[in-house]
Amino acid sequence: MLNRTRVVNKSRGVRLIAAGLILIITVVLTDIRVRPMIQKAGAYQCRVIATRIIDQVVYGEVEEYSYSELVLLSYDDGGSIISIESNMVNINRLKSRVTQEINTHISTIENTEVKIPIGTISGINLLYGRGAAIPVKLTPRGYCVVNLVSKFTSAGINQTLHQITLTVQAEVTAIIPGYTSSVLVETEFIVAQTVIVGYVPDSYTHIILGESIKNGL
């Protein structure tokens, strides 16, 4: 009788161990399948959020500045350009405000919920996007780097298009329970532009902003 009890207990223990192993394997395989989808969904959501914030901030700030408020062109008596100078006070103010506003908005984003359909998790193409959705909460966090770039490009005979563009690079990370997913958002905006009539000497094209200058002449 005692031996029989031992056999039953041993058999039960083996079944419990087997069940535990099956459960662990199932969880691991599920995690392997689900993790990339959650990370992809988190990265996509972060990109959408970051792009919306950048657009709102930049368009709200750059409308306050015209070309003449950022760049000063000086001519001689014959109408030829003798200097192209930047208004560093306004340029630095614009750069600082855009950077600060974007970083502030990103840092104060509330938790966002992403829903992933079970059909998508299954990996079966016919079931993609179908079935009950599993909610996943993510917290976007990140920072941005802002630069102003001066570009000179030919606009025709004896004409030069001068553009001041603002570039934004924002790295945003989705913090998800058990996961993290990062995305780099890069955008460029034309802040101001004008067509300069006459020859623009190369010696003047590099002094406008002092960094990231692209001379297309």
C-alpha positions as CSV (number, residue, x, y, z in Angstrom):
1,M,0.0,0.0,0.0
2,L,2.8,2.3,0.9
3,N,4.7,1.6,-2.3
4,R,1.5,2.3,-4.3
5,T,1.1,5.7,-2.6
6,R,4.7,6.5,-3.4
7,V,4.2,5.6,-7.0
8,V,1.0,7.8,-7.2
9,N,2.8,10.7,-5.6
10,K,5.8,10.3,-7.9
11,S,3.5,10.1,-10.9
12,R,1.6,13.2,-9.8
13,G,4.9,15.0,-9.2
14,V,6.1,14.1,-12.7
15,R,2.8,15.4,-14.2
16,L,3.2,18.7,-12.3
17,I,6.7,19.2,-13.5
18,A,5.7,18.4,-17.1
19,A,2.8,20.8,-16.8
20,G,5.1,23.5,-15.4
21,L,7.6,23.0,-18.2
22,I,4.8,23.2,-20.8
23,L,3.5,26.4,-19.2
24,I,7.0,27.9,-19.2
25,I,7.6,26.9,-22.8
26,T,4.2,28.4,-23.8
27,V,5.0,31.6,-22.1
28,V,8.4,31.9,-23.7
29,L,7.1,31.1,-27.1
30,T,4.2,33.6,-26.7
31,D,6.7,36.3,-25.5
32,I,8.9,35.6,-28.5
33,R,5.9,36.1,-30.9
34,V,4.3,39.0,-29.0
35,R,7.4,41.1,-28.1
36,P,8.2,42.3,-31.7
37,M,4.6,43.2,-32.3
38,I,4.3,45.2,-29.1
39,Q,7.6,46.9,-29.8
40,K,6.6,47.7,-33.4
41,A,3.2,49.1,-32.2
42,G,4.9,51.2,-29.5
43,A,7.5,52.6,-32.0
44,Y,4.7,53.5,-34.4
45,Q,2.7,55.2,-31.7
46,C,5.7,57.1,-30.6
47,R,6.4,58.3,-34.1
48,V,2.8,59.5,-34.5
49,I,3.0,61.4,-31.2
50,A,6.4,62.9,-31.8
51,T,5.5,64.0,-35.3
52,R,2.3,65.7,-34.1
53,I,4.2,67.5,-31.3
54,I,7.0,68.7,-33.6
55,D,4.5,70.0,-36.2
56,Q,2.5,71.9,-33.7
57,V,5.5,73.5,-32.0
58,V,7.4,74.4,-35.1
59,Y,4.5,75.9,-37.0
60,G,3.5,77.8,-33.9
61,E,7.0,79.3,-33.5
62,V,8.3,80.0,-37.0
63,E,5.3,82.0,-38.1
64,E,6.6,84.8,-35.8
65,Y,9.7,85.2,-38.0
66,S,10.2,86.6,-41.5
67,Y,13.3,86.3,-43.6
68,S,14.3,89.8,-42.8
69,E,14.2,89.1,-39.1
70,L,16.6,86.2,-39.5
71,V,18.9,87.5,-42.3
72,L,20.2,90.9,-43.3
73,L,21.4,91.5,-46.8
74,S,23.6,94.6,-47.4
75,Y,24.1,96.1,-50.9
76,D,26.6,98.6,-52.3
77,D,25.6,101.6,-54.4
78,G,25.6,99.4,-57.5
79,G,23.1,96.9,-56.1
80,S,25.7,94.1,-55.6
81,I,25.6,92.2,-52.3
82,I,28.4,93.1,-50.0
83,S,27.4,91.1,-46.9
84,I,25.0,88.4,-45.7
85,E,24.6,88.4,-42.0
86,S,22.5,86.4,-39.6
87,N,20.5,87.8,-36.7
88,M,21.9,85.5,-34.1
89,V,19.7,86.8,-31.4
90,N,16.5,85.8,-33.2
91,I,18.0,82.6,-34.5
92,N,19.1,81.5,-31.1
93,R,15.8,82.5,-29.6
94,L,13.9,80.5,-32.2
95,K,16.2,77.4,-31.8
96,S,15.9,77.6,-28.0
97,R,12.1,78.0,-27.9
98,V,11.5,75.1,-30.4
99,T,13.8,72.8,-28.5
100,Q,12.4,73.7,-25.1
101,E,8.7,73.4,-26.2
102,I,9.2,70.0,-27.9
103,N,11.1,68.5,-25.0
104,T,8.5,69.8,-22.6
105,H,5.6,68.4,-24.5
106,I,7.4,65.0,-24.9
107,S,8.2,64.8,-21.2
108,T,4.6,65.5,-20.2
109,I,2.9,62.9,-22.4
110,E,0.5,60.8,-20.5
111,N,0.3,57.0,-20.8
112,T,-1.0,55.9,-24.1
113,E,-2.9,52.7,-24.8
114,V,-2.1,50.6,-27.8
115,K,-4.4,47.7,-28.7
116,I,-3.1,44.7,-30.6
117,P,-5.7,42.2,-32.0
118,I,-5.3,38.6,-31.1
119,G,-5.4,37.7,-34.8
120,T,-2.3,39.8,-35.4
121,I,-0.5,38.0,-32.5
122,S,-1.4,34.6,-34.0
123,G,0.8,35.3,-37.0
124,I,-1.8,34.0,-39.4
125,N,-2.2,36.4,-42.3
126,L,-5.9,35.7,-42.7
127,L,-6.5,36.7,-39.1
128,Y,-4.3,39.8,-39.1
129,G,-6.1,42.8,-37.5
130,R,-9.0,40.6,-36.3
131,G,-10.3,39.3,-33.0
132,A,-10.4,40.8,-29.5
133,A,-7.7,43.4,-28.9
134,I,-5.1,43.2,-26.1
135,P,-4.6,46.6,-24.5
136,V,-1.0,47.6,-23.8
137,K,-0.1,50.8,-22.0
138,L,3.1,52.7,-23.0
139,T,4.8,55.8,-21.7
140,P,6.7,57.8,-24.4
141,R,9.9,59.5,-23.2
142,G,12.6,61.3,-25.2
143,Y,14.4,64.4,-26.3
144,C,15.1,66.4,-29.4
145,V,17.9,68.3,-31.1
146,V,17.2,71.3,-33.2
147,N,19.4,73.0,-35.8
148,L,19.0,75.8,-38.3
149,V,20.5,75.3,-41.7
150,S,21.3,77.8,-44.5
151,K,21.0,76.6,-48.1
152,F,22.0,78.4,-51.3
153,T,20.8,76.9,-54.6
154,S,20.6,78.2,-58.1
155,A,17.2,79.5,-59.0
156,G,17.9,80.6,-62.6
157,I,20.2,83.0,-64.5
158,N,21.8,85.3,-62.0
159,Q,19.4,84.3,-59.3
160,T,20.0,82.4,-56.1
161,L,17.4,80.8,-53.8
162,H,18.3,81.2,-50.1
163,Q,16.5,79.1,-47.6
164,I,16.7,78.9,-43.8
165,T,15.5,75.5,-42.8
166,L,14.9,74.1,-39.3
167,T,15.8,70.5,-38.7
168,V,14.5,68.5,-35.8
169,Q,15.8,65.1,-34.6
170,A,13.7,63.6,-31.9
171,E,14.5,60.2,-30.2
172,V,11.4,58.9,-28.4
173,T,11.3,55.7,-26.4
174,A,8.1,53.8,-25.6
175,I,8.4,52.4,-22.0
176,I,6.1,49.3,-21.9
177,P,5.9,46.9,-19.0
178,G,8.7,44.4,-19.8
179,Y,9.6,46.1,-23.1
180,T,11.2,49.2,-24.5
181,S,11.0,50.5,-28.1
182,S,12.8,53.5,-29.5
183,V,12.3,55.5,-32.7
184,L,14.2,58.4,-34.3
185,V,12.0,61.0,-35.9
186,E,13.7,63.4,-38.3
187,T,11.9,66.3,-39.9
188,E,12.8,69.5,-41.8
189,F,10.9,72.8,-42.1
190,I,11.5,75.8,-44.3
191,V,11.5,78.8,-41.9
192,A,12.1,81.5,-44.4
193,Q,13.3,81.9,-48.0
194,T,14.0,84.6,-50.6
195,V,15.4,84.8,-54.1
196,I,18.5,86.9,-54.3
197,V,19.1,88.6,-57.6
198,G,22.7,89.0,-58.5
199,Y,26.0,87.2,-57.8
200,V,26.5,85.9,-54.3
201,P,30.2,85.5,-53.5
202,D,31.3,82.2,-52.0
203,S,33.0,84.2,-49.2
204,Y,29.6,85.3,-47.9
205,T,27.7,82.0,-48.1
206,H,29.4,80.4,-45.1
207,I,28.8,83.1,-42.5
208,I,25.0,83.0,-42.3
209,L,24.5,80.6,-39.4
210,G,28.0,79.3,-38.6
211,E,26.9,75.6,-38.7
212,S,25.4,73.0,-41.0
213,I,25.7,75.3,-44.1
214,K,24.9,73.8,-47.5
215,N,26.1,75.9,-50.4
216,G,24.4,74.8,-53.6
217,L,26.1,77.4,-55.9
